[in-house]
Amino acid sequence: MSLQESGEMYLEAIHILSGRGSVVRAIDVGEYMGYSRPSVSRAVGLLKSGGYITIAAGGAITLTESGRAIAEKIYERHTLITEFLVRLGVDRDVAARDACKIEHSISDESFGALKSYVGTILNGNDLST
């Protein structure tokens, strides 16, 4: 199953919410993303059928290995691009919004080059952490 940008955004949100240490449910994802229950329900169903998440009997959502890999990839891109833009003088909120657009469309090759360049500029400091 090919994942669209919206699916990547849901996986990233689940990843972020999971990192907060609490159980993630569809309602949490909806509140975090500002989406309606029907939208979240549809997306969660698609992610489950695509093998990106599992849902326990109590409604707890867990990323599968493939879901986690995508979520971590998107989150790393978001974090690095946001920090790069902030260091260039862009307001943090603007940088985060722009990073959200860029993170889904930048190629692996271009992101790898950007990540390497940023690491070189900062003398090996990793912006993605």
DSSP file with accessible surface (Angstrom, degrees, kcal/mol):
  #  RESIDUE AA STRUCTURE BP1 BP2  ACC     N-H-->O    O-->H-N    N-H-->O    O-->H-N    TCO  KAPPA ALPHA  PHI   PSI    X-CA   Y-CA   Z-CA
    1    1 A M              0   0  127      0, 0.0     2,-0.4     0, 0.0    49,-0.0   0.000 360.0 360.0 360.0 127.0    0.0    0.0    0.0
    2    2 A S        -     0   0  106      1,-0.0     2,-0.5     0, 0.0    48,-0.0  -0.671 360.0-135.3 -81.0 133.8    1.3    3.4   -1.0
    3    3 A L        -     0   0   29     -2,-0.4     2,-0.1     4,-0.0    -1,-0.0  -0.786  13.0-147.1 -98.3 130.2    1.1    5.9    1.8
    4    4 A Q     >  -     0   0  144     -2,-0.5     4,-2.0     1,-0.1     3,-0.3  -0.391  33.9 -97.2 -84.5 170.2   -0.2    9.4    1.0
    5    5 A E  H  > S+     0   0  101      1,-0.2     4,-2.3     2,-0.2     5,-0.2   0.888 124.2  54.8 -55.8 -41.8    1.0   12.6    2.8
    6    6 A S  H  > S+     0   0   70      1,-0.2     4,-2.2     2,-0.2    -1,-0.2   0.899 106.3  51.6 -63.1 -37.3   -2.1   12.5    5.2
    7    7 A G  H  > S+     0   0    9     -3,-0.3     4,-2.4     1,-0.2    -1,-0.2   0.910 108.8  50.9 -64.2 -40.6   -1.2    8.9    6.2
    8    8 A E  H  X S+     0   0   38     -4,-2.0     4,-2.6     1,-0.2    -2,-0.2   0.901 108.2  52.8 -62.7 -38.7    2.4   10.0    7.0
    9    9 A M  H  X S+     0   0   39     -4,-2.3     4,-2.3     2,-0.2    -2,-0.2   0.907 109.2  48.7 -64.5 -40.8    1.0   12.8    9.1
   10   10 A Y  H  X S+     0   0   12     -4,-2.2     4,-2.6     2,-0.2    -2,-0.2   0.927 111.8  49.0 -64.5 -44.1   -1.2   10.4   11.1
   11   11 A L  H  X S+     0   0    0     -4,-2.4     4,-2.5     1,-0.2    -2,-0.2   0.918 111.0  50.3 -62.3 -41.1    1.8    8.1   11.7
   12   12 A E  H  X S+     0   0   14     -4,-2.6     4,-2.7     1,-0.2    -1,-0.2   0.924 110.6  49.7 -62.6 -43.0    4.0   11.0   12.8
   13   13 A A  H  X S+     0   0    3     -4,-2.3     4,-2.9     2,-0.2     5,-0.2   0.925 110.9  48.8 -62.5 -43.8    1.2   12.1   15.2
   14   14 A I  H  X S+     0   0    0     -4,-2.6     4,-2.7     1,-0.2    -1,-0.2   0.919 111.4  51.1 -62.1 -41.4    0.9    8.6   16.7
   15   15 A H  H  X S+     0   0   41     -4,-2.5     4,-1.8    -5,-0.2    -2,-0.2   0.935 111.9  46.0 -60.6 -46.8    4.7    8.5   17.0
   16   16 A I  H  X S+     0   0   33     -4,-2.7     4,-0.5     1,-0.2    -2,-0.2   0.939 114.7  46.9 -63.6 -46.5    4.8   11.8   18.8
   17   17 A L  H ><>S+     0   0   16     -4,-2.9     3,-1.1     1,-0.2     5,-0.7   0.890 109.7  54.2 -64.5 -37.4    1.9   10.9   21.1
   18   18 A S  H ><5S+     0   0   47     -4,-2.7     3,-1.8     1,-0.3    -1,-0.2   0.864 101.2  60.6 -63.2 -35.7    3.5    7.5   21.8
   19   19 A G  H 3<5S+     0   0   69     -4,-1.8    -1,-0.3     1,-0.3    -2,-0.2   0.654  90.1  69.8 -67.1 -15.2    6.7    9.2   22.9
   20   20 A R  T <<5S-     0   0  161     -3,-1.1    -1,-0.3    -4,-0.5    -2,-0.2   0.479 111.9-117.4 -82.3  -4.4    4.8   11.0   25.6
   21   21 A G  T < 5S+     0   0   72     -3,-1.8     2,-0.2     1,-0.3    -3,-0.1   0.447  75.6 108.0  89.0   1.2    4.4    7.7   27.4
   22   22 A S  S   <S-     0   0   78     -5,-0.7    -1,-0.3     1,-0.1     2,-0.2  -0.692  78.9 -87.4-109.7 166.2    0.7    7.3   27.4
   23   23 A V        -     0   0   73     -2,-0.2     2,-0.5    -3,-0.1    -1,-0.1  -0.464  43.0-136.8 -67.8 136.9   -1.6    5.0   25.5
   24   24 A V        +     0   0    5     37,-0.5    37,-3.7    -2,-0.2     2,-0.3  -0.873  26.5 175.7-102.7 126.8   -2.6    6.5   22.2
   25   25 A R    >>  -     0   0  107     -2,-0.5     4,-1.9    35,-0.2     3,-0.6  -0.822  45.9-102.0-122.1 165.5   -6.2    6.2   21.1
   26   26 A A  H 3> S+     0   0   38     33,-0.4     4,-2.6    -2,-0.3     5,-0.2   0.874 121.4  56.7 -55.6 -38.7   -8.0    7.6   18.0
   27   27 A I  H 3> S+     0   0   70      1,-0.2     4,-2.4     2,-0.2    -1,-0.3   0.885 105.5  51.4 -63.3 -35.6   -9.5   10.4   20.1
   28   28 A D  H <> S+     0   0   51     -3,-0.6     4,-2.5     2,-0.2    -1,-0.2   0.911 109.7  49.4 -65.8 -42.3   -6.0   11.5   21.1
   29   29 A V  H  X S+     0   0    0     -4,-1.9     4,-2.6     2,-0.2     6,-0.2   0.924 111.3  49.6 -63.0 -44.7   -4.9   11.6   17.5
   30   30 A G  H  X>S+     0   0    8     -4,-2.6     4,-1.8     1,-0.2     5,-1.7   0.915 112.4  46.7 -61.1 -43.7   -7.9   13.6   16.5
   31   31 A E  H  <5S+     0   0  141     -4,-2.4    -1,-0.2     2,-0.2    -2,-0.2   0.915 113.5  49.1 -64.9 -42.5   -7.4   16.1   19.3
   32   32 A Y  H  <5S+     0   0   99     -4,-2.5    -2,-0.2     1,-0.2    -1,-0.2   0.911 120.9  34.8 -63.4 -41.9   -3.7   16.4   18.5
   33   33 A M  H  <5S-     0   0   36     -4,-2.6    -1,-0.2    -5,-0.2    -2,-0.2   0.599 105.9-122.3 -90.9 -14.2   -4.3   17.0   14.8
   34   34 A G  T  <5 +     0   0   67     -4,-1.8     2,-0.3     1,-0.3    -3,-0.2   0.793  63.7 140.2  76.8  29.4   -7.5   18.9   15.1
   35   35 A Y      < -     0   0   94     -5,-1.7    -1,-0.3    -6,-0.2    -2,-0.1  -0.727  53.7-104.7-107.1 156.7   -9.4   16.5   13.0
   36   36 A S     >  -     0   0   61     -2,-0.3     4,-2.4     1,-0.1     5,-0.2  -0.301  31.3-109.9 -74.5 160.3  -13.0   15.2   13.4
   37   37 A R  H  > S+     0   0  184      1,-0.2     4,-3.0     2,-0.2     5,-0.2   0.900 117.3  52.1 -57.6 -46.4  -13.8   11.7   14.7
   38   38 A P  H  > S+     0   0   94      0, 0.0     4,-2.3     0, 0.0    -1,-0.2   0.912 110.5  48.4 -60.5 -39.2  -15.0   10.4   11.3
   39   39 A S  H  > S+     0   0   59      2,-0.2     4,-2.3     1,-0.2    -2,-0.2   0.928 115.0  44.6 -63.8 -45.5  -11.8   11.6    9.6
   40   40 A V  H  X S+     0   0    3     -4,-2.4     4,-3.2     2,-0.2     5,-0.3   0.924 111.6  53.3 -66.0 -42.5   -9.6   10.0   12.2
   41   41 A S  H  X S+     0   0   83     -4,-3.0     4,-2.2    -5,-0.2    -2,-0.2   0.922 111.0  46.2 -59.4 -44.0  -11.7    6.8   12.2
   42   42 A R  H  X S+     0   0  168     -4,-2.3     4,-2.2    -5,-0.2    -1,-0.2   0.939 114.7  46.7 -64.2 -46.8  -11.3    6.5    8.4
   43   43 A A  H  X S+     0   0   16     -4,-2.3     4,-2.8     2,-0.2     5,-0.2   0.923 111.5  50.7 -63.4 -43.4   -7.6    7.2    8.5
   44   44 A V  H  X S+     0   0   10     -4,-3.2     4,-2.5     1,-0.2    -1,-0.2   0.912 109.6  51.7 -62.1 -40.7   -7.0    4.7   11.3
   45   45 A G  H  X S+     0   0   39     -4,-2.2     4,-2.6    -5,-0.3    -1,-0.2   0.915 111.3  46.8 -61.8 -41.8   -8.9    2.1    9.4
   46   46 A L  H  X S+     0   0   73     -4,-2.2     4,-1.8     2,-0.2    -2,-0.2   0.903 112.4  49.5 -67.0 -41.4   -6.8    2.6    6.3
   47   47 A L  H  <>S+     0   0    4     -4,-2.8     5,-2.6     2,-0.2     6,-0.9   0.888 112.3  48.8 -65.3 -37.6   -3.6    2.6    8.3
   48   48 A K  H ><5S+     0   0  115     -4,-2.5     3,-1.5    -5,-0.2    -2,-0.2   0.947 111.9  47.2 -66.5 -47.7   -4.6   -0.7   10.1
   49   49 A S  H 3<5S+     0   0   94     -4,-2.6    -1,-0.2     1,-0.3    -2,-0.2   0.799 109.8  55.3 -66.7 -25.4   -5.6   -2.4    6.8
   50   50 A G  T 3<5S-     0   0   24     -4,-1.8    -1,-0.3    -5,-0.2    -2,-0.2   0.522 116.4-115.1 -82.3  -6.2   -2.2   -1.2    5.3
   51   51 A G  T < 5S+     0   0   35     -3,-1.5    16,-0.4    -4,-0.4    15,-0.3   0.676  84.5 116.3  83.1  18.8   -0.3   -2.8    8.1
   52   52 A Y  S   <S+     0   0   22     -5,-2.6    12,-2.3    -6,-0.2     2,-0.3   0.702  77.9  18.7 -92.4 -22.8    1.0    0.4    9.6
   53   53 A I  E     -A   63   0A   3     -6,-0.9     2,-0.3    10,-0.3    10,-0.2  -0.950  61.7-145.5-140.6 161.3   -0.7    0.2   13.0
   54   54 A T  E     -A   62   0A  71      8,-2.7     8,-2.6    -2,-0.3     2,-0.5  -0.925  12.4-149.5-121.6 154.4   -2.4   -2.3   15.2
   55   55 A I  E     -A   61   0A  58     -2,-0.3     6,-0.2     6,-0.2     5,-0.1  -0.984  11.5-143.9-128.1 120.6   -5.4   -1.6   17.4
   56   56 A A    >   -     0   0   56      4,-2.6     3,-2.4    -2,-0.5     6,-0.0  -0.287  34.9 -97.5 -75.6 166.5   -5.9   -3.4   20.7
   57   57 A A  T 3  S+     0   0  119      1,-0.3    -1,-0.1     2,-0.1    -2,-0.0   0.838 125.6  53.1 -54.9 -34.9   -9.3   -4.4   22.0
   58   58 A G  T 3  S-     0   0   58      2,-0.1    -1,-0.3     1,-0.0    -2,-0.0   0.452 124.7-101.4 -82.1   0.0   -9.3   -1.3   24.3
   59   59 A G    <   +     0   0   25     -3,-2.4   -33,-0.4     1,-0.3     2,-0.2   0.444  68.5 152.8  95.9   1.2   -8.6    1.0   21.3
   60   60 A A        -     0   0   21    -35,-0.1    -4,-2.6    -5,-0.1     2,-0.5  -0.478  35.2-144.0 -68.8 129.9   -4.9    1.5   22.0
   61   61 A I  E     -A   55   0A   7    -37,-3.7   -37,-0.5    -2,-0.2     2,-0.4  -0.823  19.2-177.7 -98.9 132.1   -3.0    2.2   18.8
   62   62 A T  E     -A   54   0A  67     -8,-2.6    -8,-2.7    -2,-0.5     2,-0.2  -0.989  25.8-122.0-129.1 137.5    0.5    0.9   18.2
   63   63 A L  E     -A   53   0A   7     -2,-0.4   -10,-0.3   -10,-0.2     2,-0.1  -0.563  24.8-136.4 -73.3 138.5    2.8    1.5   15.3
   64   64 A T     >  -     0   0   31    -12,-2.3     4,-3.1    -2,-0.2     5,-0.3  -0.304  36.2 -92.1 -79.3 177.7    3.9   -1.7   13.5
   65   65 A E  H  > S+     0   0  174      1,-0.2     4,-2.2     2,-0.2     5,-0.1   0.931 130.2  44.0 -58.8 -45.3    7.6   -2.0   12.4
   66   66 A S  H  > S+     0   0   59    -15,-0.3     4,-1.9     2,-0.2    -1,-0.2   0.896 114.3  50.1 -69.5 -37.0    6.8   -0.5    9.0
   67   67 A G  H  > S+     0   0    0    -16,-0.4     4,-2.6     1,-0.2    -2,-0.2   0.917 111.0  49.2 -64.3 -41.6    4.6    2.3   10.5
   68   68 A R  H  X S+     0   0  102     -4,-3.1     4,-3.0     2,-0.2     5,-0.3   0.908 108.0  54.1 -65.3 -41.0    7.3    3.2   13.0
   69   69 A A  H  X S+     0   0   59     -4,-2.2     4,-1.9    -5,-0.3    -1,-0.2   0.927 112.5  43.4 -61.3 -43.4   10.0    3.4   10.3
   70   70 A I  H  X S+     0   0   40     -4,-1.9     4,-2.7     2,-0.2     5,-0.2   0.935 114.1  50.4 -67.2 -45.9    7.9    5.8    8.3
   71   71 A A  H  X S+     0   0    0     -4,-2.6     4,-2.7     1,-0.2    -2,-0.2   0.917 111.8  47.2 -59.7 -44.3    6.9    7.9   11.4
   72   72 A E  H  X S+     0   0   93     -4,-3.0     4,-2.5     2,-0.2    -1,-0.2   0.891 111.5  51.6 -66.0 -38.2   10.5    8.2   12.5
   73   73 A K  H  X S+     0   0   84     -4,-1.9     4,-2.1    -5,-0.3    -2,-0.2   0.944 113.7  43.1 -62.8 -47.6   11.6    9.1    9.0
   74   74 A I  H  X S+     0   0    2     -4,-2.7     4,-2.8     1,-0.2    -2,-0.2   0.920 114.1  50.8 -66.8 -42.0    9.0   11.9    8.7
   75   75 A Y  H  X S+     0   0   92     -4,-2.7     4,-2.7    -5,-0.2     5,-0.2   0.907 109.3  50.9 -64.2 -40.4    9.6   13.1   12.3
   76   76 A E  H  X S+     0   0   50     -4,-2.5     4,-2.7     2,-0.2     5,-0.3   0.928 111.7  48.0 -61.9 -44.5   13.4   13.3   11.7
   77   77 A R  H  X S+     0   0   12     -4,-2.1     4,-2.6    -5,-0.2     5,-0.3   0.935 112.4  48.8 -60.7 -46.5   12.8   15.3    8.5
   78   78 A H  H  X S+     0   0   40     -4,-2.8     4,-2.4     1,-0.2     5,-0.2   0.936 114.1  45.5 -59.3 -47.8   10.4   17.7   10.3
   79   79 A T  H  X S+     0   0   25     -4,-2.7     4,-2.4     2,-0.2     5,-0.2   0.936 116.0  44.1 -63.8 -48.5   12.7   18.2   13.2
   80   80 A L  H  X S+     0   0    1     -4,-2.7     4,-2.6    -5,-0.2    -2,-0.2   0.935 115.6  46.6 -66.1 -45.7   15.9   18.8   11.1
   81   81 A I  H  X S+     0   0    4     -4,-2.6     4,-2.5    -5,-0.3     5,-0.2   0.923 112.5  50.9 -65.1 -41.4   14.2   21.1    8.6
   82   82 A T  H  X S+     0   0    9     -4,-2.4     4,-2.5    -5,-0.3    -1,-0.2   0.955 113.2  44.6 -58.7 -51.0   12.5   23.1   11.3
   83   83 A E  H  X S+     0   0   45     -4,-2.4     4,-2.4    -5,-0.2    -1,-0.2   0.886 111.6  53.5 -63.9 -37.7   15.8   23.6   13.2
   84   84 A F  H  X S+     0   0   42     -4,-2.6     4,-1.1    -5,-0.2    -1,-0.2   0.948 111.4  45.3 -61.0 -47.8   17.6   24.4   10.0
   85   85 A L  H  <>S+     0   0   30     -4,-2.5     5,-2.4     1,-0.2     3,-0.4   0.899 111.2  52.9 -65.1 -39.2   15.1   27.1    9.0
   86   86 A V  H ><5S+     0   0   36     -4,-2.5     3,-1.9     1,-0.2    -1,-0.2   0.927 107.3  51.8 -61.5 -43.3   15.1   28.6   12.6
   87   87 A R  H 3<5S+     0   0  151     -4,-2.4    -1,-0.2     1,-0.3    -2,-0.2   0.751 104.2  58.1 -67.3 -21.0   18.9   28.8   12.5
   88   88 A L  T 3<5S-     0   0  113     -4,-1.1    -1,-0.3    -3,-0.4    -2,-0.2   0.489 130.4 -96.6 -83.1  -4.9   18.5   30.7    9.2
   89   89 A G  T < 5S+     0   0   69     -3,-1.9     2,-0.3     1,-0.3    -3,-0.2   0.484  76.0 143.2 106.1   5.6   16.4   33.3   11.0
   90   90 A V      < -     0   0   46     -5,-2.4    -1,-0.3    -6,-0.1    -2,-0.1  -0.578  60.8-101.1 -79.5 139.2   12.9   32.0   10.2
   91   91 A D     >  -     0   0   98     -2,-0.3     4,-3.2     1,-0.1     5,-0.2  -0.310  32.3-121.1 -55.2 139.8   10.3   32.3   13.0
   92   92 A R  H  > S+     0   0  116      1,-0.2     4,-2.5     2,-0.2     5,-0.2   0.876 110.7  49.5 -57.2 -42.8    9.8   28.9   14.7
   93   93 A D  H  > S+     0   0  107      2,-0.2     4,-2.1     1,-0.2    -1,-0.2   0.923 114.3  44.9 -64.5 -42.6    6.1   28.7   13.9
   94   94 A V  H  > S+     0   0   49      2,-0.2     4,-2.7     1,-0.2     5,-0.2   0.928 113.0  51.6 -65.0 -43.8    6.7   29.5   10.3
   95   95 A A  H  X S+     0   0    0     -4,-3.2     4,-2.8     1,-0.2    -2,-0.2   0.911 109.8  49.2 -60.1 -42.5    9.6   27.1   10.1
   96   96 A A  H  X S+     0   0   30     -4,-2.5     4,-2.0    -5,-0.2    -1,-0.2   0.909 112.0  48.1 -65.3 -41.6    7.5   24.3   11.6
   97   97 A R  H  X S+     0   0  143     -4,-2.1     4,-1.2     2,-0.2    -2,-0.2   0.926 114.7  45.6 -64.5 -43.9    4.7   24.9    9.1
   98   98 A D  H  X S+     0   0   59     -4,-2.7     4,-2.4     1,-0.2     3,-0.4   0.911 110.5  53.5 -65.9 -40.8    7.1   25.0    6.2
   99   99 A A  H  X S+     0   0    0     -4,-2.8     4,-3.1     1,-0.2    -1,-0.2   0.894 103.2  58.2 -60.5 -37.9    8.9   21.9    7.4
  100  100 A C  H  < S+     0   0   39     -4,-2.0     4,-0.5     1,-0.2    -1,-0.2   0.860 110.3  43.3 -61.8 -33.7    5.6   20.1    7.5
  101  101 A K  H  < S+     0   0  135     -4,-1.2     3,-0.5    -3,-0.4     4,-0.5   0.910 117.8  44.1 -76.2 -42.4    5.1   20.8    3.8
  102  102 A I  H >X S+     0   0   65     -4,-2.4     4,-2.2     1,-0.2     3,-1.5   0.883 100.4  68.2 -71.5 -39.0    8.7   19.9    2.8
  103  103 A E  T 3< S+     0   0    0     -4,-3.1    -1,-0.2     1,-0.3    -2,-0.1   0.746 101.4  47.7 -58.1 -25.9    9.0   16.8    4.9
  104  104 A H  T 34 S+     0   0   25     -3,-0.5    -1,-0.3    -4,-0.5    -2,-0.2   0.662 119.2  35.7 -90.1 -17.4    6.5   14.8    2.8
  105  105 A S  T <4 S+     0   0   98     -3,-1.5    -2,-0.2    -4,-0.5     2,-0.1   0.638  86.0 103.8-113.4 -16.4    7.9   15.8   -0.6
  106  106 A I  S  < S-     0   0   35     -4,-2.2     2,-0.0     1,-0.1   -29,-0.0  -0.431  71.7-119.5 -70.2 138.4   11.7   16.0   -0.3
  107  107 A S     >  -     0   0   56     -2,-0.1     4,-2.7     1,-0.1     5,-0.2  -0.328  18.1-115.0 -73.5 159.5   13.5   13.0   -1.8
  108  108 A D  H  > S+     0   0  101      1,-0.2     4,-2.6     2,-0.2     5,-0.2   0.897 117.8  52.8 -59.0 -39.9   15.7   10.7    0.3
  109  109 A E  H  > S+     0   0  167      2,-0.2     4,-2.1     1,-0.2    -1,-0.2   0.942 111.5  43.6 -63.0 -48.2   18.6   11.8   -1.7
  110  110 A S  H  > S+     0   0   64      2,-0.2     4,-2.6     1,-0.2    -2,-0.2   0.911 114.5  49.7 -66.1 -40.7   18.0   15.5   -1.1
  111  111 A F  H  X S+     0   0   12     -4,-2.7     4,-3.2     1,-0.2     5,-0.2   0.925 109.6  51.9 -65.0 -40.6   17.2   15.1    2.6
  112  112 A G  H  X S+     0   0   37     -4,-2.6     4,-2.4    -5,-0.2    -1,-0.2   0.914 111.4  47.1 -60.3 -41.3   20.4   13.0    3.0
  113  113 A A  H  X S+     0   0   63     -4,-2.1     4,-2.7     2,-0.2    -1,-0.2   0.917 113.3  48.3 -66.7 -42.4   22.4   15.8    1.4
  114  114 A L  H  X S+     0   0   37     -4,-2.6     4,-3.0     2,-0.2     5,-0.2   0.934 111.9  49.5 -62.4 -44.7   20.7   18.5    3.5
  115  115 A K  H  X S+     0   0   74     -4,-3.2     4,-2.4     1,-0.2    -2,-0.2   0.919 112.6  47.3 -61.9 -42.8   21.3   16.4    6.7
  116  116 A S  H  X S+     0   0   79     -4,-2.4     4,-2.2    -5,-0.2    -1,-0.2   0.927 113.3  48.7 -64.3 -44.0   25.0   16.0    5.8
  117  117 A Y  H  X S+     0   0  139     -4,-2.7     4,-2.6     2,-0.2    -2,-0.2   0.930 111.6  48.4 -62.8 -46.8   25.4   19.7    5.0
  118  118 A V  H  X S+     0   0    3     -4,-3.0     4,-2.2     1,-0.2    -1,-0.2   0.921 110.9  51.7 -61.8 -41.6   23.7   20.8    8.2
  119  119 A G  H  <>S+     0   0   19     -4,-2.4     5,-4.0    -5,-0.2     6,-0.4   0.899 110.5  48.9 -61.6 -38.8   25.9   18.4   10.2
  120  120 A T  H ><5S+     0   0   98     -4,-2.2     3,-1.6     3,-0.2    -2,-0.2   0.925 109.7  51.5 -66.5 -43.9   29.0   19.8    8.5
  121  121 A I  H 3<5S+     0   0   79     -4,-2.6    -1,-0.2     1,-0.3    -2,-0.2   0.894 113.2  44.9 -60.2 -40.5   27.9   23.4    9.2
  122  122 A L  T ><5S-     0   0   28     -4,-2.2     3,-1.3     3,-0.2    -1,-0.3   0.155 118.2-109.6 -94.6  19.8   27.4   22.6   12.8
  123  123 A N  T < 5S-     0   0  150     -3,-1.6    -3,-0.2     1,-0.3    -2,-0.1   0.908  82.1 -41.5  55.5  44.8   30.7   20.7   13.2
  124  124 A G  T 3 <S+     0   0   61     -5,-4.0     2,-0.4     1,-0.3    -1,-0.3   0.440  95.9 144.4  88.2  -2.1   28.9   17.4   13.5
  125  125 A N    <   -     0   0  109     -3,-1.3     2,-0.6    -6,-0.4    -1,-0.3  -0.597  47.6-133.3 -71.3 130.7   26.1   18.5   15.8
  126  126 A D    >   -     0   0   78     -2,-0.4     3,-0.8     1,-0.1    -1,-0.1  -0.745  16.6-167.1 -90.7 117.9   23.0   16.5   14.9
  127  127 A L  T 3  S+     0   0   11     -2,-0.6    -1,-0.1     1,-0.2   -44,-0.1   0.660  78.7  73.6 -75.3 -18.0   19.9   18.7   14.6
  128  128 A S  T 3         0   0   25    -13,-0.1    -1,-0.2   -48,-0.0   -49,-0.1   0.551 360.0 360.0 -79.8  -2.5   17.5   15.7   14.5
  129  129 A T    <         0   0  145     -3,-0.8     0, 0.0   -50,-0.1     0, 0.0  -0.625 360.0 360.0-105.1 360.0   18.0   15.0   18.3
